[in-house]
Amino acid sequence: MSRIELSSSTSAEAVPLHAPLPGLPATATAPDVPLLRPRHDSTGLRRALQSRFLRPALDAACLTGSLVLALRWPGEPVWLGDGWPLLLFPPLVMLLLLLRGMYERRLRPTILDGVIPIAGSVSIAAMFVVIMQIYVGGADSFSSMTAHLWAASMLTVGGERVALLGVQRIARTRGLAGAPTLIVGAGTVGMRLARRLEQNPEYGLTPVGFLDADPMELGTHESPGIPVLGSPDELDWIAQLTGAEHVIIAFSSEPDERLVDLVRRCEALGLEVSLVPRLFESLNHRATYEPLGGTPLMGLRSVHPKGWQFTVKHAFDRIGAALLILAFAPLMAAIAITVRLSSPGPVIFRQRRVGRDGTVFDLFKFRSMRLPDPAAEGFRPGVDSAPGGVEGTDRRTWIGRVLRRTSLDELPQFFNVLLGEMSLVGPRPERPEFVELFETDIRRYGDRHRVKSGVTGWAQVHGLRGQTSLSDRVEWDNYYIEHWTLGLDFKILALTMLEVLRPAE
């Protein structure tokens, strides 16, 4: 495949290029291939939202406003006196946020990722101010102004970050703030990146073309419809014509020394560079970096699903499941009675599923459908599509529609967790007949069975529920296993509370 034909895109339009390039020799012309350009000229908005000074400026304004509010609080003294350490609060908070990486640009920032750093930085700065006040003016010098300052800063800085994140997401989703991006390498990994960036504009990168001297032949379902514009040697004029601001280096046929030169060229052109590392499927946040002379070494630290860390996780699972069963007992009892009265059949639906190390167990759900219909047998998911949702004839009862839309039919799985068959967080289990099929067709599908299945998971909180892309789900699940921490589990549980507010079907 030397060129990829361009298909229609919702966020960009095709522009054929075959004219001499301004500022370059007359012989330097663009190939007769379609070029993706954003529909909207949003360069000013994009640069404003991505400016490295935007968040520090907003934080400084919010912290200064909080300080003024604390000083003017009714009943507080007009003069600072020994309370001058309050003036150290705004710069100290900003320094702590800087050290925590809160001013670095991220592809897909979330509210949860910013809550702990902001709360921690504001609280540490407030404690430092209290200690300074005590040492400067004595134990009686501490005033309620510090408490007012802490509370006001938590609200203003936190609110400002949430509002900014909302504006960024709206702008990116509407195609107003996506940086034009070139992807080096039109292979499987490059295609996957392009497809994901097109499907998720909230990442803030809009793929406009590939650079690859020898692109691979891929199936039509793997191709996102982005053209191959040329080879990496033609970066200069392609970046000029596309207005590219970002380059992602995936796997390509180019030798490593040529890619090093390409990175240097990107730096000279002022292009941001992202790199998909070799062995990326084995890398996680536990990896260490050490120099061996002038050669960097990455130390790989894999997770051990049968180690003591997962023993702690499973202990939390059972305690959490027991507490959740007690908390939801009245609701579960009401659902059970309603299901029993809605149609003939058992209240609890049992289905064979495959868990850790291939162990088969019975998964519990509230029955949401009428008794099986022979015509519904023989369902098979489509290409790269996971089973789930309504398979075949729609046999849902009226209460079943409500339960499945709100995911309340999953509540009995807390008993699976209590029995040790499942975890609160982990890859969703699948039926044995589909596991045999997927292990043959989907790469690394069997790796999901290294850990216990979960009531919720990393893939589910990112919208991969029901009949969605199976390869994407496997990728998210294996990412979760490689990067597992208790903190990640708590994050997924928090995201699940938000996700259940959206209809599951």
C-alpha positions as CSV (number, residue, x, y, z in Angstrom):
1,M,0.0,0.0,0.0
2,S,1.7,3.2,-1.1
3,R,-1.3,5.5,-0.5
4,I,-4.5,5.2,1.5
5,E,-7.7,6.5,-0.2
6,L,-9.4,9.1,1.9
7,S,-12.9,8.5,3.2
8,S,-15.3,11.0,4.6
9,S,-14.6,12.5,8.0
10,T,-16.8,14.5,10.3
11,S,-14.1,16.8,11.6
12,A,-12.0,17.4,8.5
13,E,-12.3,17.9,4.7
14,A,-10.1,16.7,1.8
15,V,-8.1,19.1,-0.2
16,P,-6.1,17.8,-3.2
17,L,-2.5,19.2,-3.4
18,H,-0.3,19.2,-6.4
19,A,1.0,22.7,-6.7
20,P,4.6,23.9,-6.1
21,L,5.2,24.8,-2.5
22,P,5.9,28.4,-1.5
23,G,9.3,29.0,-0.1
24,L,10.7,25.6,-1.5
25,P,12.3,24.8,-4.8
26,A,9.9,24.4,-7.8
27,T,10.7,20.7,-7.9
28,A,9.3,20.2,-4.4
29,T,5.7,19.5,-5.0
30,A,3.1,17.6,-3.0
31,P,1.8,14.3,-4.3
32,D,-1.6,14.1,-5.8
33,V,-3.2,12.8,-2.6
34,P,-6.0,14.2,-0.6
35,L,-5.0,16.2,2.5
36,L,-7.0,16.5,5.7
37,R,-7.5,20.0,7.0
38,P,-9.7,21.1,9.9
39,R,-13.1,22.5,8.8
40,H,-12.7,25.4,11.2
41,D,-9.9,27.8,11.5
42,S,-9.5,27.5,15.3
43,T,-5.8,28.0,15.6
44,G,-6.2,31.0,18.0
45,L,-8.6,29.2,20.3
46,R,-6.5,26.0,20.2
47,R,-3.3,27.9,21.1
48,A,-5.1,29.8,23.8
49,L,-6.4,26.7,25.5
50,Q,-3.1,24.9,25.1
51,S,-1.0,27.9,26.3
52,R,1.5,26.9,29.0
53,F,0.7,30.2,30.7
54,L,-3.1,29.7,30.9
55,R,-3.4,27.5,33.9
56,P,-0.7,29.3,36.0
57,A,-2.4,32.6,35.2
58,L,-5.8,31.3,36.2
59,D,-4.5,29.7,39.4
60,A,-2.7,32.9,40.4
61,A,-5.9,34.9,39.9
62,C,-8.0,32.4,41.9
63,L,-5.4,32.2,44.8
64,T,-5.0,36.0,44.9
65,G,-8.8,36.4,45.0
66,S,-9.0,33.8,47.8
67,L,-6.3,35.7,49.7
68,V,-8.2,39.0,49.4
69,L,-11.4,37.3,50.4
70,A,-9.8,35.8,53.5
71,L,-8.3,39.2,54.5
72,R,-11.6,41.0,54.0
73,W,-13.6,38.4,55.8
74,P,-16.1,39.9,58.3
75,G,-14.8,40.0,61.8
76,E,-11.1,39.6,60.8
77,P,-8.5,42.3,61.6
78,V,-7.7,44.8,58.9
79,W,-4.0,44.6,59.4
80,L,-2.0,41.4,58.9
81,G,0.4,42.0,61.8
82,D,2.0,38.6,62.5
83,G,-0.2,37.0,59.9
84,W,2.1,38.0,57.1
85,P,2.9,34.3,56.3
86,L,-0.5,34.3,54.5
87,L,1.2,36.2,51.7
88,L,3.3,33.1,51.1
89,F,0.3,30.9,50.4
90,P,-0.4,31.7,46.7
91,P,3.2,31.2,45.4
92,L,3.6,28.1,47.6
93,V,0.5,26.4,46.2
94,M,1.6,27.2,42.7
95,L,5.1,25.7,43.4
96,L,3.6,22.5,44.8
97,L,1.3,22.2,41.7
98,L,4.3,22.7,39.5
99,L,6.2,20.0,41.3
100,R,3.2,17.7,41.0
101,G,3.1,18.2,37.2
102,M,-0.2,20.1,37.2
103,Y,1.1,22.6,34.6
104,E,2.2,20.0,32.1
105,R,0.0,19.4,29.0
106,R,-1.9,16.1,29.1
107,L,-3.7,14.4,26.3
108,R,-6.8,13.5,28.2
109,P,-7.0,15.1,31.6
110,T,-9.8,14.1,34.0
111,I,-11.3,15.7,37.0
112,L,-10.3,12.9,39.2
113,D,-6.6,13.2,38.2
114,G,-6.6,16.8,39.4
115,V,-8.6,16.5,42.6
116,I,-5.9,14.9,44.8
117,P,-3.0,17.1,43.6
118,I,-5.0,20.3,44.1
119,A,-6.4,19.3,47.5
120,G,-3.0,18.1,48.6
121,S,-1.1,21.2,47.5
122,V,-3.6,23.6,49.0
123,S,-3.7,21.7,52.3
124,I,0.1,21.5,52.6
125,A,0.5,25.2,51.8
126,A,-2.1,26.0,54.5
127,M,-0.3,23.8,57.1
128,F,3.0,25.6,56.2
129,V,1.3,29.0,56.8
130,V,-0.1,27.9,60.1
131,I,3.4,26.7,61.2
132,M,5.0,29.9,60.1
133,Q,2.4,32.0,62.0
134,I,3.0,30.0,65.2
135,Y,6.8,30.4,65.0
136,V,6.5,34.1,64.1
137,G,3.8,35.2,66.5
138,G,3.5,32.4,69.0
139,A,0.8,29.9,69.6
140,D,-1.9,32.5,69.9
141,S,-1.2,34.2,66.6
142,F,-3.1,31.7,64.5
143,S,-6.3,33.2,63.2
144,S,-9.3,31.8,61.3
145,M,-8.1,33.7,58.2
146,T,-6.0,30.7,57.3
147,A,-9.0,28.4,57.4
148,H,-11.0,30.9,55.3
149,L,-8.1,31.0,52.8
150,W,-7.8,27.2,52.6
151,A,-11.6,26.8,52.0
152,A,-11.8,29.6,49.4
153,S,-8.7,28.3,47.6
154,M,-10.1,24.7,47.4
155,L,-13.3,26.0,45.9
156,T,-11.9,28.6,43.5
157,V,-8.9,26.6,42.2
158,G,-10.9,23.4,42.0
159,G,-13.8,25.2,40.3
160,E,-11.5,26.9,37.9
161,R,-9.8,23.6,36.9
162,V,-13.2,21.9,36.4
163,A,-14.5,24.8,34.3
164,L,-11.3,24.9,32.2
165,L,-11.5,21.1,31.6
166,G,-15.1,21.4,30.5
167,V,-14.3,24.2,28.0
168,Q,-11.4,22.2,26.6
169,R,-13.5,19.1,26.2
170,I,-16.3,21.0,24.5
171,A,-13.9,22.7,22.1
172,R,-12.0,19.5,21.3
173,T,-15.2,17.4,20.8
174,R,-16.5,20.1,18.4
175,G,-13.3,20.0,16.4
176,L,-12.3,23.5,17.5
177,A,-9.1,22.7,19.4
178,G,-7.6,19.6,17.9
179,A,-3.9,20.1,16.9
180,P,-3.2,18.7,13.4
181,T,-1.1,15.6,13.9
182,L,1.1,13.5,11.6
183,I,1.7,9.8,12.4
184,V,5.0,8.2,11.4
185,G,4.3,4.6,10.6
186,A,1.2,3.4,8.8
187,G,1.2,-0.1,10.3
188,T,-1.1,-1.7,12.8
189,V,-0.1,0.5,15.7
190,G,-0.2,3.7,13.7
191,M,-3.6,2.8,12.3
192,R,-4.9,2.1,15.8
193,L,-3.7,5.4,17.0
194,A,-5.3,7.3,14.1
195,R,-8.6,5.5,14.6
196,R,-8.6,6.2,18.3
197,L,-7.8,9.9,17.8
198,E,-10.6,10.2,15.3
199,Q,-13.1,8.5,17.6
200,N,-12.0,10.4,20.6
201,P,-11.4,14.1,19.7
202,E,-11.2,14.9,23.4
203,Y,-7.5,13.9,23.2
204,G,-6.9,17.2,21.4
205,L,-5.0,15.7,18.4
206,T,-6.5,15.5,14.9
207,P,-4.7,13.0,12.6
208,V,-4.2,14.6,9.2
209,G,-1.9,12.0,7.5
210,F,0.7,9.3,7.8
211,L,4.4,9.4,7.0
212,D,5.7,6.0,5.8
213,A,7.9,5.1,2.9
214,D,6.7,1.5,2.9
215,P,3.2,1.3,4.5
216,M,1.6,-2.1,5.3
217,E,-1.4,-3.6,3.6
218,L,-4.2,-3.7,6.2
219,G,-7.8,-4.8,6.2
220,T,-10.5,-2.2,5.5
221,H,-11.8,-2.4,9.1
222,E,-8.3,-1.5,10.4
223,S,-7.9,1.6,8.2
224,P,-9.3,4.9,9.6
225,G,-9.3,6.5,6.2
226,I,-6.3,8.8,6.8
227,P,-4.0,9.2,3.7
228,V,-0.3,8.3,3.5
229,L,1.1,11.7,2.5
230,G,4.7,10.6,1.9
231,S,7.8,9.3,3.6
232,P,9.4,10.8,6.8
233,D,12.0,12.4,4.5
234,E,9.3,14.7,3.3
235,L,8.3,16.0,6.7
236,D,9.2,19.6,6.0
237,W,6.8,20.4,3.2
238,I,4.1,18.0,4.5
239,A,4.2,19.8,7.9
240,Q,4.0,23.1,6.1
241,L,1.0,22.2,4.0
242,T,-1.0,20.4,6.7
243,G,-0.2,23.0,9.4
244,A,0.9,20.1,11.6
245,E,1.8,20.9,15.2
246,H,2.3,17.4,16.6
247,V,4.1,14.3,15.3
248,I,3.5,10.8,16.8
249,I,6.3,8.3,16.0
250,A,4.8,4.8,15.9
251,F,6.4,1.7,14.4
252,S,7.6,2.1,10.8
253,S,10.1,0.5,8.4
254,E,12.5,3.4,9.0
255,P,15.8,2.4,10.8
256,D,16.3,3.8,14.3
257,E,19.0,6.3,13.3
258,R,16.7,7.8,10.7
259,L,14.0,8.3,13.3
260,V,16.6,10.0,15.6
261,D,17.2,12.5,12.7
262,L,13.5,12.8,12.3
263,V,13.0,13.8,16.0
264,R,15.8,16.4,15.6
265,R,14.0,17.8,12.5
266,C,10.7,18.0,14.4
267,E,12.4,20.0,17.2
268,A,13.9,22.4,14.6
269,L,10.5,22.9,13.0
270,G,8.9,23.5,16.4
271,L,6.7,20.4,16.3
272,E,5.8,18.6,19.5
273,V,6.8,14.9,19.4
274,S,5.2,11.8,21.0
275,L,6.8,8.4,20.8
276,V,5.3,4.9,21.0
277,P,8.1,3.0,22.8
278,R,9.3,-0.4,21.7
279,L,7.8,-3.2,23.9
280,F,5.1,-0.7,24.9
281,E,2.8,-3.5,26.0
282,S,5.3,-4.4,28.8
283,L,5.9,-0.9,30.0
284,N,4.1,0.5,33.0
285,H,4.5,3.3,35.6
286,R,6.8,1.0,37.6
287,A,9.5,1.1,35.0
288,T,12.8,2.7,36.1
289,Y,15.3,4.7,34.1
290,E,19.0,4.4,34.6
291,P,21.8,5.6,32.3
292,L,24.6,3.1,31.3
293,G,27.2,5.5,30.1
294,G,25.4,7.3,27.2
295,T,22.8,4.5,26.8
296,P,19.6,4.7,28.8
297,L,18.3,1.5,30.4
298,M,14.6,0.9,31.2
299,G,14.1,-1.5,34.1
300,L,10.8,-3.4,33.7
301,R,8.8,-4.1,36.8
302,S,5.8,-6.3,36.0
303,V,2.8,-6.8,38.3
304,H,2.3,-10.2,40.0
305,P,-1.4,-11.1,40.1
306,K,-0.8,-13.8,42.7
307,G,1.5,-11.7,44.9
308,W,0.7,-10.0,48.2
309,Q,-0.5,-6.8,46.6
310,F,-3.4,-8.7,45.0
311,T,-4.1,-10.5,48.3
312,V,-4.7,-7.1,49.8
313,K,-6.9,-6.2,46.8
314,H,-9.0,-9.3,47.3
315,A,-9.4,-8.7,51.0
316,F,-10.7,-5.2,50.2
317,D,-13.0,-6.7,47.6
318,R,-14.7,-9.0,50.0
319,I,-15.0,-6.3,52.7
320,G,-16.4,-3.9,50.1
321,A,-18.8,-6.4,48.7
322,A,-20.2,-7.2,52.1
323,L,-20.7,-3.5,52.9
324,L,-22.3,-2.9,49.5
325,I,-24.7,-5.9,49.9
326,L,-25.8,-4.4,53.2
327,A,-26.2,-1.0,51.8
328,F,-28.2,-2.2,48.7
329,A,-30.2,-4.9,50.5
330,P,-33.5,-3.0,50.5
331,L,-33.1,-2.0,46.9
332,M,-32.2,-5.6,45.9
333,A,-35.1,-7.0,47.8
334,A,-37.5,-4.6,46.0
335,I,-36.0,-5.5,42.6
336,A,-36.3,-9.2,43.4
337,I,-40.0,-8.9,44.2
338,T,-40.6,-6.8,41.0
339,V,-38.8,-9.3,38.8
340,R,-40.7,-12.2,40.3
341,L,-44.0,-10.5,39.6
342,S,-43.1,-9.2,36.1
343,S,-42.9,-12.6,34.3
344,P,-42.6,-16.3,35.0
345,G,-39.1,-17.5,35.8
346,P,-36.4,-17.3,38.4
347,V,-35.4,-14.0,40.0
348,I,-31.6,-14.6,39.6
349,F,-30.2,-15.4,36.1
350,R,-27.1,-17.6,36.2
351,Q,-24.7,-17.7,33.3
352,R,-21.4,-19.6,32.9
353,R,-18.4,-17.3,32.7
354,V,-14.6,-17.7,32.5
355,G,-12.6,-16.1,35.3
356,R,-9.0,-16.1,36.5
357,D,-6.8,-18.9,35.0
358,G,-9.7,-20.2,32.9
359,T,-11.8,-21.1,36.0
360,V,-15.5,-21.4,35.1
361,F,-18.1,-20.0,37.5
362,D,-21.8,-19.0,37.6
363,L,-22.2,-15.2,37.2
364,F,-25.3,-13.8,39.0
365,K,-27.7,-11.2,37.5
366,F,-31.2,-10.2,38.1
367,R,-33.3,-11.7,35.3
368,S,-34.2,-9.1,32.8
369,M,-35.7,-11.2,30.0
370,R,-38.5,-13.6,29.5
371,L,-37.7,-17.3,29.4
372,P,-35.4,-18.3,26.5
373,D,-36.8,-18.4,23.0
374,P,-35.3,-21.1,20.7
375,A,-35.1,-18.5,17.9
376,A,-32.6,-16.5,20.0
377,E,-30.1,-19.3,20.1
378,G,-27.0,-19.3,17.9
379,F,-26.1,-15.6,18.3
380,R,-22.5,-14.7,17.1
381,P,-21.0,-11.2,17.5
382,G,-19.8,-9.3,14.5
383,V,-16.1,-8.8,13.5
384,D,-14.2,-7.3,16.3
385,S,-17.4,-6.8,18.3
386,A,-17.9,-8.1,21.8
387,P,-21.2,-9.8,22.8
388,G,-23.6,-8.1,25.1
389,G,-26.7,-6.0,25.1
390,V,-29.7,-7.4,23.2
391,E,-28.6,-10.5,21.3
392,G,-31.1,-11.7,18.8
393,T,-34.8,-11.2,19.7
394,D,-35.5,-8.6,22.2
395,R,-37.1,-10.5,25.2
396,R,-36.6,-7.8,27.9
397,T,-39.4,-7.3,30.3
398,W,-40.4,-3.8,31.3
399,I,-38.5,-4.0,34.5
400,G,-35.6,-5.6,32.6
401,R,-35.3,-2.6,30.4
402,V,-35.0,-0.4,33.5
403,L,-32.5,-2.7,35.2
404,R,-30.2,-3.0,32.1
405,R,-30.4,0.7,31.3
406,T,-29.3,1.6,34.9
407,S,-27.0,-1.5,35.3
408,L,-28.9,-2.5,38.4
409,D,-29.2,-6.0,37.1
410,E,-25.5,-6.4,38.0
411,L,-26.0,-5.9,41.7
412,P,-26.1,-9.7,42.5
413,Q,-22.5,-10.0,41.3
414,F,-21.5,-8.6,44.7
415,F,-22.2,-12.1,45.9
416,N,-19.8,-13.4,43.3
417,V,-17.2,-11.1,44.8
418,L,-18.0,-12.3,48.3
419,L,-17.6,-15.9,47.2
420,G,-14.1,-15.0,45.8
421,E,-15.1,-15.8,42.2
422,M,-14.8,-12.1,41.1
423,S,-13.3,-8.8,42.1
424,L,-14.9,-5.4,42.4
425,V,-12.6,-4.2,39.6
426,G,-11.2,-6.2,36.8
427,P,-11.9,-7.4,33.2
428,R,-15.4,-8.4,32.5
429,P,-15.9,-12.1,32.3
430,E,-17.1,-13.8,29.1
431,R,-18.9,-17.0,28.2
432,P,-16.8,-20.1,27.6
433,E,-17.9,-20.6,24.0
434,F,-16.9,-17.0,23.1
435,V,-13.6,-17.3,25.0
436,E,-12.5,-20.1,22.8
437,L,-13.4,-18.1,19.7
438,F,-11.8,-14.8,20.9
439,E,-8.5,-16.5,22.1
440,T,-8.0,-17.5,18.5
441,D,-9.0,-14.3,16.8
442,I,-8.0,-11.5,19.2
443,R,-4.3,-11.0,20.1
444,R,-3.6,-11.2,23.9
445,Y,-7.2,-12.0,24.7
446,G,-6.1,-14.8,27.1
447,D,-3.9,-12.3,29.1
448,R,-7.1,-10.9,30.6
449,H,-7.4,-14.1,32.6
450,R,-4.3,-13.4,34.7
451,V,-6.6,-11.7,37.3
452,K,-10.1,-12.2,38.6
453,S,-12.9,-10.8,36.6
454,G,-14.6,-7.6,37.8
455,V,-18.0,-6.2,38.4
456,T,-16.6,-3.0,36.7
457,G,-13.4,-2.4,34.8
458,W,-11.1,0.1,33.1
459,A,-12.6,-0.6,29.7
460,Q,-16.2,-0.2,31.0
461,V,-15.6,3.2,32.5
462,H,-14.3,4.3,29.1
463,G,-17.5,3.5,27.3
464,L,-16.6,-0.1,26.1
465,R,-19.8,-1.8,27.2
466,G,-22.1,-4.0,25.2
467,Q,-21.4,-4.7,21.6
468,T,-18.3,-2.4,21.2
469,S,-14.8,-3.1,19.8
470,L,-13.4,-6.2,21.4
471,S,-9.8,-5.5,20.5
472,D,-10.1,-2.1,22.2
473,R,-11.6,-3.7,25.3
474,V,-8.7,-6.2,25.4
475,E,-6.2,-3.4,25.1
476,W,-7.8,-1.5,28.0
477,D,-8.1,-4.6,30.2
478,N,-4.4,-5.5,29.7
479,Y,-3.4,-1.9,30.4
480,Y,-5.3,-2.1,33.7
481,I,-3.5,-5.3,34.7
482,E,0.0,-4.0,33.8
483,H,-0.6,-0.6,35.6
484,W,-2.7,-2.0,38.5
485,T,-2.6,-0.2,41.9
486,L,-5.2,0.1,44.7
487,G,-5.4,3.8,43.7
488,L,-6.4,2.9,40.2
489,D,-9.1,0.6,41.6
490,F,-10.5,3.5,43.6
491,K,-10.4,5.7,40.6
492,I,-12.3,3.1,38.5
493,L,-14.9,2.8,41.2
494,A,-15.4,6.5,41.3
495,L,-15.7,6.7,37.5
496,T,-18.2,3.8,37.7
497,M,-20.5,6.0,39.8
498,L,-20.5,8.6,37.0
499,E,-20.8,6.0,34.2
500,V,-23.9,4.4,35.7
501,L,-25.7,7.7,35.2
502,R,-25.4,7.1,31.5
503,P,-27.7,4.5,29.8
504,A,-26.0,1.2,29.5
505,E,-27.9,0.2,26.4
